[in-house]
Amino acid sequence: MKGKFTCVVCPTSCVVNAEWNEIELENTDHAQCKLAWDYVRGEIFDPRRTVTSTVRVDDGDIPLVSVKTEPPVPKAKVFEVMQHLAHVVLKAPVNIGDIVVADVVGTGSNIVATKKILLKA
Ligand code: SF4
């Protein structure tokens, strides 16, 4: 099989031509560095995405906290993760890096807070 992938590992955004079979990546070209190999292989055989969203917080100085998946989740699970987060309600205070959902929808990834939320004054 053949395809084109835009490498997003750095801002250069190389458009990489790739060839692969059922089990492995066979060739890439037009990449400016070797990092494209792992990126393209991941996109073909195990595409993952970082999900960013917000979660409700009770008794906080603001009502929502920004969160993200860590590490990225399988692309096929992104919608399920978003649906799950719609029902999560935290209690203030929340600190940056707090794990607010462990092993979200069985992906092995955690949802972590990316903003500090103080108790409402
Ligand atoms: S192939 Fe290398 S230079 Fe090109 S976008 Fe990917 S990381 Fe950047």
Boltz pocket constraint, residues with backbone or C-beta under 6 A from the ligand:
constraints:
  - pocket:
      binder: B
      contacts: [[A, 7], [A, 8], [A, 9], [A, 10], [A, 11], [A, 12], [A, 13], [A, 14], [A, 31], [A, 32], [A, 33], [A, 34], [A, 35], [A, 36]]
      max_distance: 6.0
